[in-house]
Every structure is written in structure tokens, then in C-alpha cells.
Amino acid sequence: MQHLQLFDSKSCKALLKTRKGESKFGEHIHFISDLTNIYDSIKNLDVDYVIFGISEDIGVYANYGNTGTKRAWSATIKFLLNIQANDFTIADRVAILGHLEYPEFYNDFDFNKKRTKKQIKIARQFVETIDADVSRLVYTIVKAGKTPIVIGGGHNNSYGNIKGTALALNSTINVINLDAHSDFRAEEGRHSGNGFSYALAEGFLEKYFIFGLHQNYTSSQLLKSFKKLKNIKYVTFDKLVMKSIPFKSAIEKSHKHIADSPFGIEIDCDAIENVPSSAMTPSGFSVKQVRRFINYFAQQADVQYLHICEASPSEDDEQHVGKLISYLITDFIKANGS
């Protein structure tokens, strides 16, 4: 795969900050040495989880959003590698594959210019290239019997996660999405706001639950559509805030909707309060609530993948984002591995 940059022991050592008497996560993880036969390489690894990043914000740009999500992977990996390796973090059950990146798009595209219809069209066409890469990687990992953990990029990558998993299982899948937005916009060309609508239309997504939808940012047209579609359910963040529905009850309700089939977990950082993201919110889930959410769903037998997206760190808040996503990754591993 031309866009996949492998992560190796040399890359790992460059980021590790070792300390006498301590053992770091990055000292115990596994790597893939080459791409000659990526399926066999992954299948033969004695691990449960394969982590890879997506360094792109092309899908966000194509949705007229604020760019910066391409930086989430680099922010995460340097902090994840330097957490402690112990009986809780289970580093030896993890492989880090590398990350997808798209220099040819960024070299030929000026993100500082005002977005024209022509630029948006080009970006949306390019998202299809990212779709193909993500779906192929996820397909390979799931087919090899491992669980993908996908970090970074826009929520356009939900489509590739769903398609790749569905193809590997030869079955439609369900999705639970913790998100302020439904990302169920019209099929107008691929972007970060319509990954789920495309996945449903193309027969990869069966049931979809949106956890924490913001009433202020959901159109009346979409709400009418959801009433007609029995396979799409949601609970609004507003109802959770007003305690019309307790948090635990909402989790149980959402689980009931997706529980009959294999499912993926999508975490959009736009839904977490004051986290730098493409659409940062001053009113959202606390980190504690998101960690509880991941812990609950990661323990379910049919969970197929975890995707954390839309984080958009600057240099100043790289540590905030990197540490946060590292917590969410290890929460998933701890719960699913227990």
C-alpha cells in the first residue's frame, strides 16, 4: 500500500523516553517488518490488537470543516509509547502497524485559499482514495483475526472501518457512535459528514445508534428521516444533560439496539467537552463518561473495532490530545482483554 508508512522499532526508539526501573509500553509492542504479505504478517503475530493511524483532514476539508485532524496520530503515538507497561496495559498483546498519509494531496492543494466548488469536488474525490486504503487495512486486520484500533483523521473514515469489517465478516455490521452529530448527510460526494449514510446505502451498515446527538446541530430534515428509519436510533446529549435519561440507562438502550450483530465503536472527539477538535464543543461528554462508555462496549463479545477521530491538536495542546486518546485506547484494551 503506497500510502501506508510502517512503524518499526527504529521509529519507536526515537520516541521512547526510557527511565531506569521502569518499563514503557513501547518497549513491549510488536511491529510488522514489511508489506510483502501484510495479511500473513498480521495473522502470524501473537497479538490481539493492531493499531494504525490516519494522518488526514481531507474529509473534514471536503465537509467545509476546520482542518487539523491529520495531527492527531503524531500527537497520540508519542504519548502512548511512553505510558507504563504493566499487567493493566497489556502491551505485549498490541501491534502498531503505522499510519496512512497523503503527501501528494497536500503538496498540490492550498488549504489557505477560500474553498471553491472545484476544490471541494477534488477533495471529495480524493476521500474515495482514503476510503479504499482504510477499508483494505481494516479488512485485512479483521480477516486475520485481530481487532483494529484506528486513530486520527476525520469521521469520513467511519465508512472505511464499516466496509472493511463487513467485507471481512461477509456480513453487515452495526455501529455505536458517540458523537454530537449524526454524520448522516446526503450522498453528495464523500466527506466527513456522510460516512454512515454511504455505508448504509451501500449495504455495509445494518443498525446505527448515535449516542449524544446535539439537538442544536441536527436539522429537522434529518430528524424526520430518523423517524422513518427503524434501523437508526439515537439519544440526544440534551436529554442526558437534563437527566430525562440517566447515562447508564442510555448506554443500555443503545446496546440493545445494536446487540444482535457484530458492531464497531466510533468515538468522535467533537462530542467531548473542550477537546481540541474539528468542531470543538463547550458542552459535551466528560472524559470520565467517555471512558465509561468505551469500557462498557469494549466488554461485549461482538465488538469488532475502535475508531477515535476528529481530534485536532495544535502544538500547544498536543499533550492534552495525546494523553486523552492514549487513555481511550488502553481503556478499550483493558476492558476487551479482561
N, C-alpha and C positions, 0 to 999 in steps of 0.2 A: 504493500500500500504506500503510494508515494507521499501521502500527507501524514503518515504516522512516524513520529520521532520516538524511537525506542529509548527507554530509560534503563541505564545499565549501572553496574557497580561503580564505575568511574564518576558518572553523574551524581550518584548517591553520595559518594565520599566527599565530593565538592560542596555538598550542602550540609553534611553531618557536623554536628558540634559535640564531639565526644567529651566525656568527663570521667576521670578516674573514679572507680567504684560504682559507675552507673552503666546501664545497658540501654541503648537507644533503639527505637522502633526500626529505624533504617538499617541497623546492623543485622537484622534478622529476616528481612523480607526477601522475596525471590524475584528473579528477573528472567526475561526471555532473551536469549542471545542473538537470534536472527529471525528474519521474516520468511525464510525459505518455505517452511510449512508451519504457519502460525497455529493452525488447529492442533496438530500433533504436539507442538511445543507447549501449548496451554494445557492440553489434555494430560500430558505426562508430568506436569508439575504437581507436586503433593501439596496443593493449597485448596482453599475453599472460595477465596475472593480474588478477583482481578480488578485492579483499579486503573482507570485511564482518564486523562483529561481532554478537554476540548477547548483549545485556545482560539475562540472566535467570538465576534459580536456582530457578524454579518446579518444574522437573522433578526437581531434587535434593530439594527440599522434599517433593514427592509420593512420593519414594522413601525418606522418613524420614532423609535425609542432612543433612550440615552445609551450611548455605547460605553464600553469599558469591561464587559463581561469576559473578554479574552484574557484578562489579567488574573482571573480567579484561580486558575490552575497553578500558576507560578507562585501565587501567594500561599496556596494550600500546601503544596508539596514540601516546601522548606520547613514548615511547622510540623506537618505530620511526621516527617522523618525523625524529628528531634523530641517527640514525646517518649516517655519511658516504655521500654519493653518489659512486660511482666505477665503474670498469669491472667490479668484482666484484659490486656490489649491484644494478646494472641498474634503477635507479629509474624510468627512463622507459618501462619495459615494464609498469608497475604502475598500476592504478587503485584508489582507495579509495572504495568505494560509500557507506559509512555504517554504521549499526548498527540492529538491531531492539531495541525496548524496549516495555515493557508497563505503563505507569503505572496503568492502570485496575485491574489486578490488585493491585498493591502498595498502591494507595490504599484498596481495600476489604478488605484482608486483613491480619490482625495476625500477623506472623511470631514474635512474642514469646510468644504463647499456646501452651499444650500442644496438640499436634496431635490433633484428633479425627477419627473416621472420616468425618464430614461434610466437614471441611476438606480431608482427603486426597482425597475424591471430587471436590470442587470444583477442587482443584489439578490433578488428573489430567485432568479435562475441559478445563481451560484449556490444558494441554500440547498438546491437539489443535489449538488455535488457533496455537500456536507452530509445530507441525509443518507446518501449511498454509503459513505465511509462509516458513519455511526451505525447504521443498520447492519453492515457487514461485520464490524467488530463485535457488536452485541450478539449477533447470530453465532459467531464463532465461539465466543466465551460461553454462552448458554448451551450450545450444542456440545461443547467439551465438558459439560457437567459442572461448571463453575458459576459463581454469582458475580455479575458485573456491578461495580460501583463507579458511576460516571460523574465527573466533576467539571463544572465550568460551562461556558457558552451560554447562549440564550435558550429560552424554552422551546425554540424550534426543534431542539434535539430530542424532545419527547417523542416525536414521530419516529426517529431512527431507533430509539430504545424499544418502542412498542412493536414496530415492524420486525426488527431483528429478533426479538424474543418470540413473537408469534410464528415467524418462519422456522425458528429452531425447534419449537414445540409442535409445529404443524397444527396450530390451533389459535383462535382468537384469544386475547387476554383481557383482563380487567385492569383498571388503574385507579389508585387513590392519589389525589393531587392536593397537597397543602399549598394554597395559592389565594392571593387576593383577586385574581382574575381567572376567567374560565379558559382563556386561550382557545376559544371555540369560534373564532371569527370566520368569515366567509372564505371559501376556497378561491382566492384571488391571486394565487401565486404564493409560494412558500415563504413564511416568515415566523417570527417568534410568537405571534398571536393566533396561529391556527394549526399547530401540530396535532391537537386532539381531533379537530374536525376532519382533517385529512386522514388520520389513522382510522377514524370511524367510517368515513366514506369509502375507504379502500379495503375495508373488511379485516383490519388487524385488531381493532379495539372493539370489545363487546360491551362491557359496562364501565361507566366512568362516574367517579364521585369527586366533587370539588369541595374541599374542606376549608372553610374560612373565606368564602367569596364575599367581596365587599359590595354592599348594596349601592354605594355611591359611584361605583365604576363598572356597573353591569347594565347594559342597555335593556330597555323594555322589550325590544325585539328578541334579544337572547333569552330573556326570562320567559317569554311566550313560547319560544322554541323548546325550552327545557320542560315546560308543562306537557308538551306533546310527545316528548321522547322519554319513554319509560325506562330506558337503559341509562339515562343521565339523572343523577340526583345531586343535591348539594345542601350544605348548611352554611348560612351566612355568618361572617365574623360578628356582625352586628347583634345577632341573636345570642351568640356566645358572650358578648360583652354585657348585654342586658340580662344575662343569666336566664333567658327564656328556655335555653337548653344547656344543661351542665356539660362541661368539657368531656367528662368521661362518657356520658350518655351519647354525645355527638360522635365520639370515636366508635362506640359500639354500633350506632346506627349506620355509620359509613362502612364499617366492617361487614355488617350484614348484607349490604348491597353488593359487595364485591367478593364475598366469601366462597362462592361456588366454583371459582376457576383460578388458575394461576394469575398473579397480579404483580404490577410494578408499583414502586413508591416514588412519587415525584415531589421534590421539595423546592419551591420557588422562594428565593430569599427576599423577594418583594413583599412576602407575607409576614416577615419577621421585623418587629419594631426596631427602627433606627439602624438597620443593617445597610451599609452602602450597596446599592443595587440599581438596576436599570430604572426602577420606579420605586425609590425608597419611600417607606411609609412611616409617619409619626405615630400611627395607631395600628398595631399588629400583634401577632403572637409573641410572647416572651420566648427567650431561648429555652427556658425550662419546659415550657409547653411543647415546643417542637421536639425536644429531646424525649419527652414522654410519648409523643406521637410516634416517633421512629421506633422507640423501644417496643411499643405495643405491636406495631405492624411487622416489625422485623422478626418477632417470635412466631408468626404464623407460618404454617408449613408450606403454603403455596407461594410465598414471596419469591420473586424472580430477579429483581434488581433494585438498586437505589440510584436515583439521579438527583443531584443538588446543583441548581442552576441560578442564573440571573444575578449572582453576586458581582459587584463592580468596584473592586478596591482601587484606591489611589495609593501612592507611596505612603501617605500619612496614616491610612487605616488598613494597610496590608496585614499588620499583626492581628487586628480585630477580626478580619475576614478569615485569615489563615487558621487562627486558633478555633474560631467558631466551626468552620467546616471540618476541621480535624476532630472536634468533639462529636459532630454528627456522624462522621464516618465510623469512628470507634464505637459509638453507641449502637450502630447497626451491626457491627461485627460482634460485639459483646452479646447482644440480645439474640442474634441469629445463631451464634455459636454456643449458646448456653444450653 
